[in-house]
Amino acid sequence: MKKIFIVLATLLFTVSAYAQQDLLMTQQFFSRINKNPAGIGNFEQIDAFLLGRFQWVDIKDSPKSGIFNVQTFKTDLNSGFGFTMSYDDIGPAKGSFNPKAVYAYVLRLREDMVLSMGLGAGVQYAYFDASKYTPEDITEITEDHDFINDRESGVHPDVDFGVEFSNPKYMFGVSGTHLLKYQSTTTQSALHINAYGRYFWDLSETFVLAPALAYTWHEKIAVAEINAILFYKNFLWGGLTYHPDMFKQFGTNPIAFMVGAEYKNFRIGYTFDYNFGNVSKLSGSAHEIMLSYSVQTKKTKVPYERFE
């Protein structure tokens, strides 16, 4: 009980001043348009992607977050269209909701090489309400007795831009999210810079190894991600991810173990995330569940199709 109180009290005291930040999900390589609007596929099908993350599951009112992406591509327009919606329930007193429409134009540099440029636009709604959680003794959190009455909410316009280069072996991308604001507030995210790269290494006819490196910078975070996934016949996969926060002197060091499978048009994935850093003293685990479904809309020759 004492551990639960400490965690919830810490969440309550920090979220009012803690700036809005983008979700950090382990399985984001499978669908990226919420982080980079250029990350739309290059063949004609409709992809629906759902990803949920549940942190500190042994603690009441622990953080929960989710992403829903839908995207498609029109060959005759060389354009991709999509919609992304993210939700972040940080704790008992704070949350955010971020829907955006996405458009990407795809340049075919060669038969097997494309360059995408994407734009995302929407709104961000966020709220903070300290009264949602009332501690037995407010002085255990802060000497400010009026803090528990703090309430704030806001709706703000939101714009993203990004580029992505890809061929059957390589993928590189860079993007900026929340371009309209440089310094974040309780209810509005500020500029995030995302960069990533991935390589597909054919070990044999049945196994493909996909090492990846990603980096996210924000005024309060600098998170690197080192990732490797082994695919078996484009059907099963398993992998590891390490993503420390370098601004915190590697005080948080999550390692994620992931497994997944694809059958016909369905894909499912699961990730167990364990923190070996300071937060692990309280509770160090998180779970991610990923579901996606694809429907091919047109038989069209495309530069290449890649399992990713």
C-alpha positions in Angstrom: 0.0 0.0 0.0 2.9 2.4 0.8 4.4 1.7 -2.6 1.1 2.5 -4.3 0.7 5.7 -2.4 4.3 6.9 -3.3 3.8 6.2 -7.0 0.4 7.9 -7.2 1.6 10.8 -5.2 4.6 11.3 -7.3 2.5 11.2 -10.5 0.1 13.7 -9.0 2.8 16.2 -8.0 4.8 16.0 -11.2 2.2 15.9 -13.9 1.0 19.5 -13.5 4.4 20.9 -14.3 5.5 17.9 -16.4 5.3 18.8 -20.1 3.3 16.8 -22.7 5.5 14.2 -24.4 5.0 11.8 -27.3 4.3 8.2 -26.6 7.3 5.9 -26.5 6.1 2.6 -27.8 8.3 -0.5 -28.5 6.4 -1.8 -31.6 6.2 1.5 -33.5 8.2 0.2 -36.5 5.1 -1.7 -37.6 3.1 1.5 -38.1 4.8 4.9 -37.8 2.4 7.6 -39.1 1.8 9.0 -35.6 5.5 9.8 -35.4 6.3 10.3 -39.0 3.5 11.1 -41.5 5.9 10.0 -44.3 5.8 6.4 -43.0 2.9 5.3 -45.2 3.3 2.1 -47.2 3.7 2.0 -51.0 1.1 -0.6 -52.1 -2.6 -0.4 -52.4 -4.2 -1.8 -49.3 -5.9 -0.4 -46.2 -4.0 -1.0 -43.0 -5.6 -0.7 -39.6 -3.2 -0.7 -36.6 -4.0 -0.7 -32.9 -1.3 -0.6 -30.1 -2.0 -0.5 -26.4 0.5 0.0 -23.6 -0.1 -0.7 -19.9 2.5 0.4 -17.4 3.0 -0.6 -13.7 0.1 -3.0 -14.0 0.3 -4.0 -10.4 -0.6 -0.4 -9.3 -4.1 1.1 -9.3 -4.6 4.0 -11.8 -1.3 3.3 -13.5 -0.5 4.9 -16.9 -2.3 3.5 -20.0 -1.8 4.7 -23.6 -2.9 3.7 -27.0 -2.4 4.4 -30.7 -4.8 3.8 -33.6 -3.6 4.2 -37.2 -5.4 3.7 -40.5 -3.6 4.3 -43.8 -3.8 3.5 -47.5 -2.0 4.3 -50.7 -3.1 5.4 -54.2 -0.7 4.4 -56.9 -2.2 6.6 -59.6 -1.7 9.6 -57.3 1.6 8.5 -55.8 0.0 9.5 -52.5 -0.7 8.0 -49.2 -3.6 9.0 -46.9 -4.1 8.2 -43.2 -5.6 9.0 -39.9 -3.9 8.6 -36.5 -5.2 8.9 -33.0 -3.3 8.6 -29.8 -4.5 8.6 -26.2 -2.3 8.9 -23.1 -3.8 8.4 -19.6 -0.8 9.3 -17.4 -2.5 8.7 -14.1 -5.5 9.6 -12.1 -5.3 13.3 -12.8 -3.9 13.8 -16.3 -4.5 12.6 -19.9 -4.3 13.7 -23.5 -6.0 12.9 -26.8 -4.3 13.6 -30.2 -6.2 12.9 -33.5 -4.5 13.9 -36.9 -5.1 13.5 -40.6 -2.0 12.4 -42.6 -0.9 12.8 -46.2 2.3 11.7 -47.9 3.6 12.1 -51.4 5.8 9.3 -52.7 8.6 9.8 -55.2 9.8 6.7 -57.0 13.5 7.3 -57.3 14.1 3.8 -58.9 12.0 0.7 -59.5 12.8 -0.5 -55.9 13.5 2.8 -54.1 11.1 5.4 -52.8 11.2 8.7 -51.0 8.2 9.8 -49.0 7.4 13.3 -47.7 4.5 13.6 -45.3 2.4 16.1 -43.4 0.1 15.5 -40.5 -2.4 18.0 -39.1 -4.9 17.8 -36.3 -5.5 18.9 -32.7 -4.3 18.0 -29.3 -6.5 18.0 -26.2 -5.1 17.6 -22.7 -6.3 18.0 -19.2 -5.0 18.1 -15.7 -7.3 17.8 -12.6 -5.6 17.3 -9.3 -8.9 16.7 -7.6 -9.2 13.3 -9.3 -6.8 12.0 -6.7 -7.0 13.2 -3.1 -4.2 12.0 -0.7 -4.9 11.5 3.0 -2.2 14.0 3.8 -1.3 16.6 1.1 1.8 17.6 3.1 3.4 14.3 2.2 3.4 15.6 -1.4 3.7 19.4 -1.2 3.3 22.2 1.3 1.0 24.0 -1.2 -2.5 23.1 0.1 -4.2 24.7 -2.9 -2.4 22.4 -5.3 -5.2 19.8 -5.0 -7.6 22.3 -6.5 -5.5 22.8 -9.7 -7.4 22.2 -12.9 -6.4 23.0 -16.5 -7.4 21.8 -20.0 -6.8 23.0 -23.5 -7.3 22.2 -27.2 -4.4 23.2 -29.6 -3.7 22.9 -33.3 -1.0 20.3 -34.1 1.2 19.9 -37.2 3.9 17.2 -38.1 6.2 16.9 -41.0 8.6 14.1 -42.0 10.5 12.3 -44.8 11.3 8.6 -45.2 13.6 6.8 -47.7 13.2 3.1 -48.2 14.2 0.2 -50.5 13.9 -3.6 -49.9 17.0 -3.5 -47.6 17.1 -0.1 -45.9 14.7 2.3 -44.3 15.6 5.8 -43.0 13.3 8.5 -41.6 13.4 11.8 -39.8 10.4 13.8 -38.6 9.4 16.8 -36.5 6.1 16.5 -34.5 4.2 19.4 -32.8 5.9 22.0 -35.0 3.8 24.9 -33.8 5.3 25.1 -30.4 8.9 24.9 -29.1 8.4 24.9 -25.3 5.8 22.5 -24.0 3.2 23.1 -21.3 0.8 21.1 -19.1 -1.7 20.8 -22.0 0.4 21.2 -25.2 3.3 19.2 -26.6 6.2 21.0 -28.2 8.7 20.0 -30.9 9.9 16.4 -31.0 12.6 15.3 -33.4 12.5 11.7 -34.4 15.1 9.9 -36.5 15.4 6.2 -37.2 17.0 3.6 -39.5 16.5 -0.1 -40.2 18.3 -2.8 -42.2 16.8 -6.1 -43.5 19.5 -8.8 -43.5 18.6 -12.0 -45.2 20.3 -14.7 -43.1 18.8 -17.5 -45.1 15.6 -18.3 -47.2 13.6 -18.5 -44.0 15.2 -16.1 -41.5 15.6 -12.3 -41.8 17.3 -10.2 -39.1 16.1 -6.6 -38.9 18.4 -4.4 -36.6 17.2 -0.9 -36.1 18.3 2.3 -34.3 16.0 5.2 -33.4 16.4 8.5 -31.5 13.8 10.9 -30.1 14.7 14.4 -28.8 12.5 16.7 -26.8 13.3 19.5 -24.4 13.1 17.1 -21.5 14.0 13.7 -23.0 16.6 12.2 -25.3 15.7 8.5 -25.8 17.7 6.1 -28.0 16.3 2.8 -29.1 18.4 -0.2 -30.1 16.3 -2.8 -31.6 16.7 -6.2 -33.3 13.9 -8.5 -34.6 14.3 -11.9 -36.2 11.6 -12.8 -38.7 10.9 -16.4 -39.6 9.3 -16.9 -43.1 7.6 -13.5 -42.7 5.2 -15.2 -40.4 6.7 -15.3 -36.9 9.1 -12.9 -35.1 10.8 -12.2 -31.9 13.2 -9.5 -30.7 14.8 -7.3 -28.1 14.7 -3.5 -27.6 16.8 -1.3 -25.3 15.7 2.3 -25.0 17.4 4.4 -22.2 16.7 8.1 -21.5 20.1 9.7 -21.9 19.1 13.0 -20.4 18.6 11.1 -17.1 22.1 9.7 -17.1 20.6 6.3 -18.1 18.6 6.3 -14.9 15.8 4.5 -16.7 16.9 1.5 -18.7 14.0 -0.4 -20.2 14.6 -3.6 -22.0 11.7 -5.0 -24.0 11.1 -8.6 -25.2 8.7 -9.0 -28.1 7.0 -11.8 -30.0 4.5 -11.8 -32.8 2.9 -13.6 -35.7 1.2 -12.8 -39.0 -1.5 -15.0 -40.6 -3.1 -13.9 -43.8 -4.3 -10.4 -43.2 -3.9 -10.4 -39.5 -0.9 -9.5 -37.3 -0.6 -9.7 -33.5 2.3 -8.8 -31.3 3.1 -8.7 -27.6 5.9 -7.0 -25.7 7.0 -7.2 -22.1 9.0 -4.2 -21.0 11.1 -4.3 -17.8 12.9 -1.3 -16.4 16.3 -2.0 -14.8 16.8 1.6 -13.7 15.6 3.7 -10.8 11.9 3.3 -11.5 12.3 -0.5 -11.1 12.5 0.1 -7.3 8.8 0.9 -7.4 7.5 -1.1 -10.3 9.4 -1.9 -13.4 7.1 -3.7 -15.9 4.9 -2.7 -18.8 2.9 -4.6 -21.4 2.2 -3.8 -25.0 -0.4 -5.5 -27.2 -0.4 -4.9 -31.0 -3.2 -5.8 -33.5 -3.3 -5.0 -37.2 -5.4 -5.9 -40.2 -4.8 -5.3 -43.9 -7.1 -5.4 -46.9 -5.7 -5.2 -50.4 -7.8 -2.9 -52.4 -6.3 -3.2 -55.9 -3.9 -5.5 -57.8 -1.2 -3.0 -58.9 2.5 -3.3 -59.7 4.5 -1.5 -57.1 8.2 -0.9 -56.6 8.4 -3.5 -53.9 6.5 -4.9 -51.0 8.2 -5.3 -47.7 7.3 -7.1 -44.5 7.9 -4.7 -41.7 
